[in-house]
């Protein structure tokens, strides 16, 4: 016949079974955690590589865009300088032509200036009087 099991032996067996189960679970969990760590490390490495590649492509594109923008701005600046020179030359020519005209016809120039000044004064005073000022 079987030997009767005392409660203390039953508790010892239960504790031993729990220890074995915990060790087995820890080992299984440890293996799964190790696998998960390896997968995570591989995913992080892939992400790092893809991020670096994306940054390199972005940097190249930014450099190309900056180069294009530099060329456009340089062309615009050159065109602005050219236009400024043209306008300056035309202004000097017109001023010289006006000076020659005034020197050739001094009395007529004085009369025109007096007429324009009078007309301007009349229009300005008429506007001020009409507004009640």
N, CA, C and O atoms as a printed pandas DataFrame, in Angstrom:
     atom_number atom_name residue_name chain_id  residue_number  x_coord  y_coord  z_coord
0              1         N          UNK        A               1    0.798   -1.179    0.000
1              2        CA          UNK        A               1    0.000    0.000    0.000
2              3         C          UNK        A               1    0.837    1.236    0.000
3              4         O          UNK        A               1    2.050    1.225    0.204
4              5         N          UNK        A               2    0.130    2.292   -0.237
5              6        CA          UNK        A               2    0.825    3.574   -0.303
6              7         C          UNK        A               2    1.015    4.112    1.076
7              8         O          UNK        A               2    0.229    3.901    2.000
8              9         N          UNK        A               3    2.070    4.795    1.153
9             10        CA          UNK        A               3    2.374    5.456    2.403
10            11         C          UNK        A               3    1.545    6.722    2.468
11            12         O          UNK        A               3    1.479    7.442    1.472
12            13         N          UNK        A               4    0.917    7.029    3.571
13            14        CA          UNK        A               4    0.120    8.237    3.652
14            15         C          UNK        A               4    0.998    9.486    3.572
15            16         O          UNK        A               4    2.088    9.542    4.141
16            17         N          UNK        A               5    0.486   10.491    2.845
17            18        CA          UNK        A               5    1.234   11.746    2.670
18            19         C          UNK        A               5    0.783   12.699    3.755
19            20         O          UNK        A               5   -0.407   12.928    3.969
20            21         N          UNK        A               6    1.756   13.234    4.415
21            22        CA          UNK        A               6    1.468   14.226    5.441
22            23         C          UNK        A               6    1.364   15.581    4.781
23            24         O          UNK        A               6    1.902   15.797    3.695
24            25         N          UNK        A               7    0.663   16.503    5.445
25            26        CA          UNK        A               7    0.512   17.826    4.849
26            27         C          UNK        A               7    1.838   18.519    4.604
27            28         O          UNK        A               7    1.969   19.237    3.612
28            29         N          UNK        A               8    2.809   18.337    5.450
29            30        CA          UNK        A               8    4.063   19.037    5.244
30            31         C          UNK        A               8    4.789   18.500    4.019
31            32         O          UNK        A               8    5.445   19.267    3.315
32            33         N          UNK        A               9    4.690   17.216    3.749
33            34        CA          UNK        A               9    5.306   16.648    2.556
34            35         C          UNK        A               9    4.574   17.139    1.301
35            36         O          UNK        A               9    5.201   17.417    0.279
36            37         N          UNK        A              10    3.254   17.242    1.386
37            38        CA          UNK        A              10    2.474   17.733    0.257
38            39         C          UNK        A              10    2.848   19.176   -0.058
39            40         O          UNK        A              10    2.953   19.548   -1.227
40            41         N          UNK        A              11    3.045   19.978    0.958
41            42        CA          UNK        A              11    3.456   21.379    0.744
42            43         C          UNK        A              11    4.864   21.446    0.173
43            44         O          UNK        A              11    5.156   22.294   -0.669
44            45         N          UNK        A              12    5.744   20.543    0.633
45            46        CA          UNK        A              12    7.109   20.527    0.089
46            47         C          UNK        A              12    7.074   20.152   -1.388
47            48         O          UNK        A              12    7.763   20.761   -2.207
48            49         N          UNK        A              13    6.258   19.134   -1.727
49            50        CA          UNK        A              13    6.140   18.735   -3.129
50            51         C          UNK        A              13    5.554   19.872   -3.976
51            52         O          UNK        A              13    6.013   20.117   -5.091
52            53         N          UNK        A              14    4.554   20.553   -3.451
53            54        CA          UNK        A              14    3.937   21.665   -4.161
54            55         C          UNK        A              14    4.933   22.794   -4.367
55            56         O          UNK        A              14    4.979   23.391   -5.443
56            57         N          UNK        A              15    5.726   23.092   -3.355
57            58        CA          UNK        A              15    6.742   24.139   -3.467
58            59         C          UNK        A              15    7.794   23.752   -4.485
59            60         O          UNK        A              15    8.253   24.585   -5.267
60            61         N          UNK        A              16    8.182   22.458   -4.472
61            62        CA          UNK        A              16    9.173   21.982   -5.430
62            63         C          UNK        A              16    8.612   22.088   -6.851
63            64         O          UNK        A              16    9.310   22.529   -7.765
64            65         N          UNK        A              17    7.358   21.686   -7.032
65            66        CA          UNK        A              17    6.731   21.787   -8.348
66            67         C          UNK        A              17    6.639   23.254   -8.798
67            68         O          UNK        A              17    6.857   23.540   -9.975
68            69         N          UNK        A              18    6.327   24.176   -7.900
69            70        CA          UNK        A              18    6.260   25.606   -8.235
70            71         C          UNK        A              18    7.618   26.122   -8.658
71            72         O          UNK        A              18    7.723   26.909   -9.599
72            73         N          UNK        A              19    8.675   25.675   -7.955
73            74        CA          UNK        A              19   10.034   26.110   -8.316
74            75         C          UNK        A              19   10.392   25.615   -9.721
75            76         O          UNK        A              19   10.932   26.364  -10.535
76            77         N          UNK        A              20   10.090   24.365   -9.988
77            78        CA          UNK        A              20   10.389   23.808  -11.307
78            79         C          UNK        A              20    9.612   24.563  -12.377
79            80         O          UNK        A              20   10.159   24.900  -13.428
80            81         N          UNK        A              21    8.337   24.827  -12.109
81            82        CA          UNK        A              21    7.507   25.562  -13.058
82            83         C          UNK        A              21    8.023   26.981  -13.271
83            84         O          UNK        A              21    8.066   27.462  -14.403
84            85         N          UNK        A              22    8.414   27.651  -12.192
85            86        CA          UNK        A              22    8.947   29.025  -12.306
86            87         C          UNK        A              22   10.248   29.026  -13.092
87            88         O          UNK        A              22   10.465   29.897  -13.934
88            89         N          UNK        A              23   11.129   28.041  -12.818
89            90        CA          UNK        A              23   12.394   27.977  -13.560
90            91         C          UNK        A              23   12.135   27.721  -15.038
91            92         O          UNK        A              23   12.773   28.332  -15.896
92            93         N          UNK        A              24   11.206   26.823  -15.339
93            94        CA          UNK        A              24   10.885   26.521  -16.730
94            95         C          UNK        A              24   10.296   27.747  -17.414
95            96         O          UNK        A              24   10.636   28.052  -18.558
96            97         N          UNK        A              25    9.409   28.452  -16.706
97            98        CA          UNK        A              25    8.810   29.655  -17.260
98            99         C          UNK        A              25    9.864   30.744  -17.462
99           100         O          UNK        A              25    9.858   31.448  -18.471
100          101         N          UNK        A              26   10.760   30.871  -16.497
101          102        CA          UNK        A              26   11.814   31.887  -16.620
102          103         C          UNK        A              26   12.710   31.573  -17.798
103          104         O          UNK        A              26   13.100   32.474  -18.541
104          105         N          UNK        A              27   13.042   30.296  -17.979
105          106        CA          UNK        A              27   13.901   29.933  -19.111
106          107         C          UNK        A              27   13.195   30.188  -20.435
107          108         O          UNK        A              27   13.792   30.707  -21.377
108          109         N          UNK        A              28   11.915   29.816  -20.499
109          110        CA          UNK        A              28   11.156   30.061  -21.726
110          111         C          UNK        A              28   11.026   31.559  -21.968
111          112         O          UNK        A              28   11.230   32.033  -23.086
112          113         N          UNK        A              29   10.685   32.309  -20.913
113          114        CA          UNK        A              29   10.571   33.755  -21.049
114          115         C          UNK        A              29   11.919   34.358  -21.407
115          116         O          UNK        A              29   11.995   35.290  -22.208
116          117         N          UNK        A              30   12.982   33.829  -20.816
117          118        CA          UNK        A              30   14.320   34.323  -21.123
118          119         C          UNK        A              30   14.666   34.132  -22.585
119          120         O          UNK        A              30   15.236   35.023  -23.214
120          121         N          UNK        A              31   14.322   32.962  -23.136
121          122        CA          UNK        A              31   14.577   32.700  -24.549
122          123         C          UNK        A              31   13.749   33.645  -25.401
123          124         O          UNK        A              31   14.256   34.203  -26.374
124          125         N          UNK        A              32   12.484   33.833  -25.052
125          126        CA          UNK        A              32   11.625   34.737  -25.821
126          127         C          UNK        A              32   12.105   36.181  -25.719
127          128         O          UNK        A              32   12.093   36.922  -26.702
128          129         N          UNK        A              33   12.530   36.573  -24.505
129          130        CA          UNK        A              33   13.052   37.936  -24.333
130          131         C          UNK        A              33   14.320   38.112  -25.151
131          132         O          UNK        A              33   14.511   39.162  -25.764
132          133         N          UNK        A              34   15.174   37.127  -25.174
133          134        CA          UNK        A              34   16.411   37.226  -25.958
134          135         C          UNK        A              34   16.085   37.349  -27.449
135          136         O          UNK        A              34   16.694   38.142  -28.167
136          137         N          UNK        A              35   15.105   36.540  -27.905
137          138        CA          UNK        A              35   14.696   36.633  -29.315
138          139         C          UNK        A              35   14.110   38.015  -29.616
139          140         O          UNK        A              35   14.398   38.622  -30.648
140          141         N          UNK        A              36   13.280   38.493  -28.687
141          142        CA          UNK        A              36   12.668   39.811  -28.894
142          143         C          UNK        A              36   13.733   40.893  -28.918
143          144         O          UNK        A              36   13.649   41.828  -29.714
144          145         N          UNK        A              37   14.739   40.774  -28.051
145          146        CA          UNK        A              37   15.829   41.757  -28.043
146          147         C          UNK        A              37   16.584   41.742  -29.366
147          148         O          UNK        A              37   16.911   42.796  -29.910
148          149         N          UNK        A              38   16.862   40.536  -29.887
149          150        CA          UNK        A              38   17.570   40.435  -31.166
150          151         C          UNK        A              38   16.748   41.045  -32.295
151          152         O          UNK        A              38   17.281   41.758  -33.146
152          153         N          UNK        A              39   15.420   40.756  -32.297
153          154        CA          UNK        A              39   14.556   41.339  -33.330
154          155         C          UNK        A              39   14.503   42.855  -33.210
155          156         O          UNK        A              39   14.540   43.567  -34.213
156          157         N          UNK        A              40   14.416   43.343  -31.978
157          158        CA          UNK        A              40   14.380   44.787  -31.754
158          159         C          UNK        A              40   15.689   45.436  -32.187
159          160         O          UNK        A              40   15.679   46.495  -32.815
160          161         N          UNK        A              41   16.821   44.803  -31.854
161          162        CA          UNK        A              41   18.117   45.350  -32.260
162          163         C          UNK        A              41   18.229   45.382  -33.782
163          164         O          UNK        A              41   18.739   46.349  -34.349
164          165         N          UNK        A              42   17.750   44.318  -34.450
165          166        CA          UNK        A              42   17.805   44.291  -35.912
166          167         C          UNK        A              42   16.903   45.370  -36.504
167          168         O          UNK        A              42   17.273   46.040  -37.468
168          169         N          UNK        A              43   15.711   45.532  -35.916
169          170        CA          UNK        A              43   14.792   46.566  -36.412
170          171         C          UNK        A              43   15.381   47.954  -36.207
171          172         O          UNK        A              43   15.265   48.813  -37.082
172          173         N          UNK        A              44   16.009   48.179  -35.065
173          174        CA          UNK        A              44   16.633   49.480  -34.814
174          175         C          UNK        A              44   17.784   49.733  -35.786
175          176         O          UNK        A              44   17.958   50.855  -36.263
176          177         N          UNK        A              45   18.561   48.708  -36.078
177          178        CA          UNK        A              45   19.672   48.852  -37.024
178          179         C          UNK        A              45   19.147   49.174  -38.420
179          180         O          UNK        A              45   19.690   50.033  -39.115
180          181         N          UNK        A              46   18.066   48.463  -38.833
181          182        CA          UNK        A              46   17.457   48.773  -40.135
182          183         C          UNK        A              46   16.923   50.198  -40.158
183          184         O          UNK        A              46   17.100   50.920  -41.139
184          185         N          UNK        A              47   16.274   50.595  -39.080
185          186        CA          UNK        A              47   15.753   51.960  -39.003
186          187         C          UNK        A              47   16.861   52.989  -39.074
187          188         O          UNK        A              47   16.727   54.022  -39.730
188          189         N          UNK        A              48   17.965   52.697  -38.390
189          190        CA          UNK        A              48   19.111   53.613  -38.413
190          191         C          UNK        A              48   19.671   53.724  -39.832
191          192         O          UNK        A              48   19.952   54.821  -40.313
192          193         N          UNK        A              49   19.829   52.573  -40.497
193          194        CA          UNK        A              49   20.363   52.579  -41.864
194          195         C          UNK        A              49   19.435   53.328  -42.815
195          196         O          UNK        A              49   19.883   54.136  -43.628
196          197         N          UNK        A              50   18.133   53.049  -42.703
197          198        CA          UNK        A              50   17.186   53.738  -43.566
198          199         C          UNK        A              50   17.140   55.233  -43.269
199          200         O          UNK        A              50   17.018   56.043  -44.188
200          201         N          UNK        A              51   17.236   55.603  -42.007
201          202        CA          UNK        A              51   17.261   57.018  -41.638
202          203         C          UNK        A              51   18.482   57.729  -42.194
203          204         O          UNK        A              51   18.389   58.851  -42.691
204          205         N          UNK        A              52   19.644   57.056  -42.104
205          206        CA          UNK        A              52   20.873   57.652  -42.644
206          207         C          UNK        A              52   20.767   57.812  -44.158
207          208         O          UNK        A              52   21.176   58.834  -44.709
208          209         N          UNK        A              53   20.219   56.799  -44.826
209          210        CA          UNK        A              53   20.060   56.886  -46.281
210          211         C          UNK        A              53   19.108   58.019  -46.648
211          212         O          UNK        A              53   19.353   58.758  -47.602
212          213         N          UNK        A              54   18.032   58.152  -45.895
213          214        CA          UNK        A              54   17.076   59.236  -46.149
214          215         C          UNK        A              54   17.728   60.594  -45.925
215          216         O          UNK        A              54   17.507   61.528  -46.696
216          217         N          UNK        A              55   18.526   60.702  -44.875
217          218        CA          UNK        A              55   19.214   61.973  -44.618
218          219         C          UNK        A              55   20.192   62.292  -45.739
219          220         O          UNK        A              55   20.302   63.445  -46.155
220          221         N          UNK        A              56   20.906   61.278  -46.233
221          222        CA          UNK        A              56   21.845   61.514  -47.340
222          223         C          UNK        A              56   21.115   61.986  -48.591
223          224         O          UNK        A              56   21.549   62.926  -49.257
224          225         N          UNK        A              57   19.986   61.317  -48.909
225          226        CA          UNK        A              57   19.217   61.744  -50.084
226          227         C          UNK        A              57   18.666   63.149  -49.893
227          228         O          UNK        A              57   18.662   63.955  -50.824
228          229         N          UNK        A              58   18.202   63.439  -48.682
229          230        CA          UNK        A              58   17.665   64.772  -48.399
230          231         C          UNK        A              58   18.758   65.825  -48.509
231          232         O          UNK        A              58   18.536   66.905  -49.058
232          233         N          UNK        A              59   19.940   65.507  -47.986
233          234        CA          UNK        A              59   21.048   66.465  -48.050
234          235         C          UNK        A              59   21.428   66.750  -49.497
235          236         O          UNK        A              59   21.686   67.897  -49.861
236          237         N          UNK        A              60   21.464   65.703  -50.324
237          238        CA          UNK        A              60   21.774   65.904  -51.743
238          239         C          UNK        A              60   20.732   66.793  -52.408
239          240         O          UNK        A              60   21.066   67.690  -53.181
240          241         N          UNK        A              61   19.467   66.532  -52.098
241          242        CA          UNK        A              61   18.393   67.320  -52.710
242          243         C          UNK        A              61   18.455   68.778  -52.235
243          244         O          UNK        A              61   18.229   69.697  -53.023
244          245         N          UNK        A              62   18.757   68.989  -50.957
245          246        CA          UNK        A              62   18.870   70.355  -50.430
246          247         C          UNK        A              62   20.030   71.080  -51.107
247          248         O          UNK        A              62   19.917   72.255  -51.455
248          249         N          UNK        A              63   21.153   70.368  -51.294
249          250        CA          UNK        A              63   22.295   70.992  -51.968
250          251         C          UNK        A              63   21.948   71.362  -53.405
251          252         O          UNK        A              63   22.320   72.436  -53.878
252          253         N          UNK        A              64   21.236   70.478  -54.101
253          254        CA          UNK        A              64   20.830   70.787  -55.473
254          255         C          UNK        A              64   19.909   72.001  -55.505
255          256         O          UNK        A              64   20.074   72.897  -56.333
256          257         N          UNK        A              65   18.934   72.020  -54.594
257          258        CA          UNK        A              65   17.987   73.130  -54.545
258          259         C          UNK        A              65   18.700   74.427  -54.188
259          260         O          UNK        A              65   18.421   75.476  -54.769
260          261         N          UNK        A              66   19.622   74.354  -53.230
261          262        CA          UNK        A              66   20.369   75.560  -52.848
262          263         C          UNK        A              66   21.215   76.050  -54.020
263          264         O          UNK        A              66   21.324   77.255  -54.245
264          265         N          UNK        A              67   21.812   75.123  -54.765
265          266        CA          UNK        A              67   22.594   75.515  -55.942
266          267         C          UNK        A              67   21.723   76.184  -56.992
267          268         O          UNK        A              67   22.099   77.206  -57.566
268          269         N          UNK        A              68   20.544   75.594  -57.241
269          270        CA          UNK        A              68   19.616   76.206  -58.209
270          271         C          UNK        A              68   19.177   77.591  -57.751
271          272         O          UNK        A              68   19.124   78.535  -58.538
272          273         N          UNK        A              69   18.867   77.691  -56.472
273          274        CA          UNK        A              69   18.441   78.981  -55.921
274          275         C          UNK        A              69   19.557   80.009  -56.017
275          276         O          UNK        A              69   19.303   81.177  -56.312
276          277         N          UNK        A              70   20.791   79.583  -55.769
277          278        CA          UNK        A              70   21.935   80.499  -55.876
278          279         C          UNK        A              70   22.072   81.015  -57.306
279          280         O          UNK        A              70   22.310   82.202  -57.527
280          281         N          UNK        A              71   21.920   80.108  -58.275
281          282        CA          UNK        A              71   22.012   80.537  -59.678
282          283         C          UNK        A              71   20.897   81.515  -60.032
283          284         O          UNK        A              71   21.134   82.507  -60.722
284          285         N          UNK        A              72   19.682   81.238  -59.561
285          286        CA          UNK        A              72   18.563   82.149  -59.843
286          287         C          UNK        A              72   18.792   83.522  -59.208
287          288         O          UNK        A              72   18.558   84.552  -59.840
288          289         N          UNK        A              73   19.244   83.526  -57.970
289          290        CA          UNK        A              73   19.480   84.805  -57.296
290          291         C          UNK        A              73   20.621   85.574  -57.948
291          292         O          UNK        A              73   20.557   86.798  -58.061
292          293         N          UNK        A              74   21.648   84.879  -58.372
293          294        CA          UNK        A              74   22.764   85.538  -59.049
294          295         C          UNK        A              74   22.294   86.154  -60.365
295          296         O          UNK        A              74   22.656   87.283  -60.696
296          297         N          UNK        A              75   21.487   85.405  -61.109
297          298        CA          UNK        A              75   20.956   85.936  -62.377
298          299         C          UNK        A              75   20.056   87.138  -62.121
299          300         O          UNK        A              75   20.124   88.126  -62.852
300          301         N          UNK        A              76   19.208   87.068  -61.083
301          302        CA          UNK        A              76   18.323   88.191  -60.762
302          303         C          UNK        A              76   19.135   89.415  -60.342
303          304         O          UNK        A              76   18.814   90.542  -60.721
304          305         N          UNK        A              77   20.178   89.190  -59.563
305          306        CA          UNK        A              77   21.031   90.309  -59.138
306          307         C          UNK        A              77   21.727   90.942  -60.337
307          308         O          UNK        A              77   21.787   92.166  -60.453
308          309         N          UNK        A              78   22.249   90.110  -61.222
309          310        CA          UNK        A              78   22.904   90.645  -62.423
310          311         C          UNK        A              78   21.914   91.448  -63.275
311          312         O          UNK        A              78   22.244   92.517  -63.789
312          313         N          UNK        A              79   20.697   90.916  -63.414
313          314        CA          UNK        A              79   19.678   91.630  -64.198
314          315         C          UNK        A              79   19.296   92.943  -63.514
315          316         O          UNK        A              79   19.097   93.956  -64.185
316          317         N          UNK        A              80   19.194   92.931  -62.181
317          318        CA          UNK        A              80   18.879   94.156  -61.436
318          319         C          UNK        A              80   19.969   95.205  -61.603
319          320         O          UNK        A              80   19.680   96.390  -61.769
320          321         N          UNK        A              81   21.211   94.769  -61.558
321          322        CA          UNK        A              81   22.331   95.709  -61.746
322          323         C          UNK        A              81   22.292   96.291  -63.158
323          324         O          UNK        A              81   22.531   97.482  -63.356
324          325         N          UNK        A              82   21.991   95.444  -64.127
325          326        CA          UNK        A              82   21.898   95.905  -65.512
326          327         C          UNK        A              82   20.765   96.921  -65.681
327          328         O          UNK        A              82   20.949   97.958  -66.318
328          329         N          UNK        A              83   19.595   96.623  -65.113
329          330        CA          UNK        A              83   18.464   97.548  -65.195
330          331         C          UNK        A              83   18.769   98.862  -64.489
331          332         O          UNK        A              83   18.427   99.934  -64.988
332          333         N          UNK        A              84   19.413   98.778  -63.327
333          334        CA          UNK        A              84   19.781   99.996  -62.606
334          335         C          UNK        A              84   20.693  100.861  -63.464
335          336         O          UNK        A              84   20.515  102.078  -63.534
336          337         N          UNK        A              85   21.670  100.236  -64.117
337          338        CA          UNK        A              85   22.574  100.986  -64.986
338          339         C          UNK        A              85   21.831  101.640  -66.141
339          340         O          UNK        A              85   22.102  102.790  -66.485
340          341         N          UNK        A              86   20.879  100.897  -66.751
341          342        CA          UNK        A              86   20.099  101.454  -67.859
342          343         C          UNK        A              86   19.254  102.645  -67.404
343          344         O          UNK        A              86   19.214  103.677  -68.074
344          345         N          UNK        A              87   18.586  102.498  -66.270
345          346        CA          UNK        A              87   17.739  103.584  -65.759
346          347         C          UNK        A              87   18.589  104.798  -65.393
347          348         O          UNK        A              87   18.213  105.936  -65.672
348          349         N          UNK        A              88   19.732  104.548  -64.769
349          350        CA          UNK        A              88   20.625  105.657  -64.416
350          351         C          UNK        A              88   21.086  106.407  -65.671
351          352         O          UNK        A              88   21.084  107.638  -65.700
352          353         N          UNK        A              89   21.477  105.659  -66.701
353          354        CA          UNK        A              89   21.925  106.293  -67.944
354          355         C          UNK        A              89   20.802  107.109  -68.581
355          356         O          UNK        A              89   21.033  108.223  -69.051
356          357         N          UNK        A              90   19.583  106.558  -68.598
357          358        CA          UNK        A              90   18.454  107.287  -69.179
358          359         C          UNK        A              90   18.138  108.541  -68.367
359          360         O          UNK        A              90   17.809  109.579  -68.941
360          361         N          UNK        A              91   18.233  108.460  -67.046
361          362        CA          UNK        A              91   17.956  109.621  -66.200
362          363         C          UNK        A              91   18.973  110.718  -66.447
363          364         O          UNK        A              91   18.622  111.894  -66.536
364          365         N          UNK        A              92   20.235  110.329  -66.559
365          366        CA          UNK        A              92   21.280  111.325  -66.828
366          367         C          UNK        A              92   21.037  111.968  -68.202
367          368         O          UNK        A              92   21.180  113.182  -68.344
368          369         N          UNK        A              93   20.677  111.179  -69.199
369          370        CA          UNK        A              93   20.399  111.736  -70.536
370          371         C          UNK        A              93   19.226  112.715  -70.490
371          372         O          UNK        A              93   19.292  113.794  -71.080
372          373         N          UNK        A              94   18.147  112.339  -69.788
373          374        CA          UNK        A              94   16.972  113.222  -69.697
374          375         C          UNK        A              94   17.303  114.499  -68.931
375          376         O          UNK        A              94   16.834  115.578  -69.292
376          377         N          UNK        A              95   18.100  114.384  -67.887
377          378        CA          UNK        A              95   18.479  115.585  -67.126
378          379         C          UNK        A              95   19.332  116.510  -67.986
379          380         O          UNK        A              95   19.167  117.729  -67.938
380          381         N          UNK        A              96   20.240  115.938  -68.770
381          382        CA          UNK        A              96   21.073  116.757  -69.659
382          383         C          UNK        A              96   20.212  117.432  -70.729
383          384         O          UNK        A              96   20.422  118.600  -71.058
384          385         N          UNK        A              97   19.241  116.688  -71.270
385          386        CA          UNK        A              97   18.359  117.256  -72.283
386          387         C          UNK        A              97   17.524  118.386  -71.677
387          388         O          UNK        A              97   17.334  119.418  -72.320
388          389         N          UNK        A              98   17.027  118.209  -70.458
389          390        CA          UNK        A              98   16.245  119.273  -69.795
390          391         C          UNK        A              98   17.126  120.476  -69.534
391          392         O          UNK        A              98   16.687  121.611  -69.718
392          393         N          UNK        A              99   18.359  120.254  -69.111
393          394        CA          UNK        A              99   19.284  121.363  -68.849
394          395         C          UNK        A              99   19.564  122.147  -70.134
395          396         O          UNK        A              99   19.571  123.378  -70.130
396          397         N          UNK        A             100   19.793  121.427  -71.222
397          398        CA          UNK        A             100   20.032  122.102  -72.496
398          399         C          UNK        A             100   18.811  122.892  -72.950
399          400         O          UNK        A             100   18.951  123.998  -73.472
400          401         N          UNK        A             101   17.620  122.340  -72.759
401          402        CA          UNK        A             101   16.392  123.013  -73.142
402          403         C          UNK        A             101   16.203  124.291  -72.327
403          404         O          UNK        A             101   15.828  125.331  -72.868
404          405         N          UNK        A             102   16.465  124.203  -71.022
405          406        CA          UNK        A             102   16.310  125.385  -70.169
406          407         C          UNK        A             102   17.343  126.442  -70.548
407          408         O          UNK        A             102   17.027  127.631  -70.586
408          409         N          UNK        A             103   18.563  126.021  -70.826
409          410        CA          UNK        A             103   19.604  126.988  -71.198
410          411         C          UNK        A             103   19.309  127.630  -72.563
411          412         O          UNK        A             103   19.646  128.792  -72.789
412          413         N          UNK        A             104   18.689  126.879  -73.458
413          414        CA          UNK        A             104   18.374  127.417  -74.785
414          415         C          UNK        A             104   17.174  128.361  -74.730
415          416         O          UNK        A             104   17.104  129.307  -75.515
416          417         N          UNK        A             105   16.240  128.125  -73.829
417          418        CA          UNK        A             105   15.019  128.931  -73.735
418          419         C          UNK        A             105   14.772  129.322  -72.275
419          420         O          UNK        A             105   13.854  128.789  -71.652
420          421         N          UNK        A             106   15.554  130.223  -71.724
421          422        CA          UNK        A             106   15.406  130.518  -70.295
422          423         C          UNK        A             106   14.083  131.198  -69.972
423          424         O          UNK        A             106   13.471  130.870  -68.955
424          425         N          UNK        A             107   13.618  132.133  -70.796
425          426        CA          UNK        A             107   12.379  132.854  -70.479
426          427         C          UNK        A             107   11.157  131.942  -70.633
427          428         O          UNK        A             107   10.223  131.993  -69.832
428          429         N          UNK        A             108   11.181  131.130  -71.653
429          430        CA          UNK        A             108   10.074  130.192  -71.828
430          431         C          UNK        A             108   10.029  129.218  -70.651
431          432         O          UNK        A             108    8.943  128.910  -70.160
432          433         N          UNK        A             109   11.176  128.727  -70.188
433          434        CA          UNK        A             109   11.242  127.804  -69.048
434          435         C          UNK        A             109   10.711  128.452  -67.785
435          436         O          UNK        A             109    9.990  127.825  -67.008
436          437         N          UNK        A             110   11.076  129.726  -67.581
437          438        CA          UNK        A             110   10.575  130.436  -66.398
438          439         C          UNK        A             110    9.059  130.576  -66.495
439          440         O          UNK        A             110    8.363  130.390  -65.497
440          441         N          UNK        A             111    8.537  130.899  -67.667
441          442        CA          UNK        A             111    7.086  131.040  -67.858
442          443         C          UNK        A             111    6.356  129.726  -67.618
443          444         O          UNK        A             111    5.310  129.701  -66.969
444          445         N          UNK        A             112    6.905  128.641  -68.140
445          446        CA          UNK        A             112    6.260  127.334  -67.931
446          447         C          UNK        A             112    6.278  126.971  -66.453
447          448         O          UNK        A             112    5.277  126.493  -65.919
448          449         N          UNK        A             113    7.411  127.196  -65.785
449          450        CA          UNK        A             113    7.510  126.886  -64.358
450          451         C          UNK        A             113    6.524  127.727  -63.559
451          452         O          UNK        A             113    5.887  127.226  -62.632
452          453         N          UNK        A             114    6.393  129.020  -63.916
453          454        CA          UNK        A             114    5.449  129.899  -63.229
454          455         C          UNK        A             114    4.011  129.434  -63.455
455          456         O          UNK        A             114    3.204  129.445  -62.526
456          457         N          UNK        A             115    3.686  129.027  -64.681
457          458        CA          UNK        A             115    2.339  128.537  -64.991
458          459         C          UNK        A             115    2.015  127.242  -64.250
459          460         O          UNK        A             115    0.927  127.095  -63.692
460          461         N          UNK        A             116    2.947  126.320  -64.245
461          462        CA          UNK        A             116    2.726  125.041  -63.536
462          463         C          UNK        A             116    2.588  125.291  -62.047
463          464         O          UNK        A             116    1.722  124.699  -61.403
464          465         N          UNK        A             117    3.430  126.162  -61.480
465          466        CA          UNK        A             117    3.349  126.476  -60.048
466          467         C          UNK        A             117    2.021  127.128  -59.695
467          468         O          UNK        A             117    1.423  126.810  -58.667
468          469         N          UNK        A             118    1.553  128.055  -60.560
469          470        CA          UNK        A             118    0.284  128.734  -60.312
470          471         C          UNK        A             118   -0.874  127.739  -60.373
471          472         O          UNK        A             118   -1.750  127.744  -59.508
472          473         N          UNK        A             119   -0.875  126.898  -61.384
473          474        CA          UNK        A             119   -1.926  125.890  -61.517
474          475         C          UNK        A             119   -1.927  124.950  -60.312
475          476         O          UNK        A             119   -2.990  124.634  -59.778
476          477         N          UNK        A             120   -0.769  124.509  -59.888
477          478        CA          UNK        A             120   -0.670  123.624  -58.733
478          479         C          UNK        A             120   -1.182  124.318  -57.466
479          480         O          UNK        A             120   -1.912  123.722  -56.674
480          481         N          UNK        A             121   -0.793  125.576  -57.284
481          482        CA          UNK        A             121   -1.260  126.337  -56.123
482          483         C          UNK        A             121   -2.770  126.526  -56.143
483          484         O          UNK        A             121   -3.424  126.388  -55.110
484          485         N          UNK        A             122   -3.325  126.836  -57.293
485          486        CA          UNK        A             122   -4.773  127.033  -57.407
486          487         C          UNK        A             122   -5.519  125.744  -57.071
487          488         O          UNK        A             122   -6.482  125.764  -56.305
488          489         N          UNK        A             123   -5.073  124.616  -57.647
489          490        CA          UNK        A             123   -5.738  123.339  -57.385
490          491         C          UNK        A             123   -5.620  122.939  -55.919
491          492         O          UNK        A             123   -6.562  122.386  -55.350
492          493         N          UNK        A             124   -4.512  123.203  -55.324
493          494        CA          UNK        A             124   -4.326  122.850  -53.919
494          495         C          UNK        A             124   -5.195  123.722  -53.025
495          496         O          UNK        A             124   -5.821  123.219  -52.092
496          497         N          UNK        A             125   -5.243  125.012  -53.294
497          498        CA          UNK        A             125   -6.052  125.900  -52.459
498          499         C          UNK        A             125   -7.532  125.653  -52.713
499          500         O          UNK        A             125   -8.332  125.761  -51.784
500          501         N          UNK        A             126   -7.915  125.328  -53.921
501          502        CA          UNK        A             126   -9.312  125.058  -54.224
502          503         C          UNK        A             126   -9.778  123.811  -53.495
503          504         O          UNK        A             126  -10.902  123.771  -52.995
504          505         N          UNK        A             127   -8.934  122.796  -53.427
505          506        CA          UNK        A             127   -9.279  121.570  -52.717
506          507         C          UNK        A             127   -9.396  121.831  -51.218
507          508         O          UNK        A             127  -10.299  121.313  -50.562
508          509         N          UNK        A             128   -8.499  122.621  -50.689
509          510        CA          UNK        A             128   -8.540  122.928  -49.251
510          511         C          UNK        A             128   -9.791  123.747  -48.932
511          512         O          UNK        A             128  -10.436  123.493  -47.915
512          513         N          UNK        A             129  -10.152  124.724  -49.772
513          514        CA          UNK        A             129  -11.338  125.539  -49.514
514          515         C          UNK        A             129  -12.617  124.727  -49.659
515          516         O          UNK        A             129  -13.575  124.938  -48.914
516          517         N          UNK        A             130  -12.639  123.824  -50.590
517          518        CA          UNK        A             130  -13.827  123.000  -50.811
518          519         C          UNK        A             130  -14.070  122.057  -49.629
519          520         O          UNK        A             130  -15.224  121.766  -49.313
520          521         N          UNK        A             131  -13.019  121.577  -48.973
521          522        CA          UNK        A             131  -13.172  120.696  -47.818
522          523         C          UNK        A             131  -13.468  121.464  -46.531
523          524         O          UNK        A             131  -13.689  120.853  -45.486
524          525         N          UNK        A             132  -13.477  122.775  -46.593
525          526        CA          UNK        A             132  -13.782  123.608  -45.434
526          527         C          UNK        A             132  -12.591  123.865  -44.556
527          528         O          UNK        A             132  -12.759  124.172  -43.375
528          529         N          UNK        A             133  -11.425  123.754  -45.072
529          530        CA          UNK        A             133  -10.226  123.991  -44.258
530          531         C          UNK        A             133   -9.690  125.366  -44.510
531          532         O          UNK        A             133   -8.683  125.755  -43.919
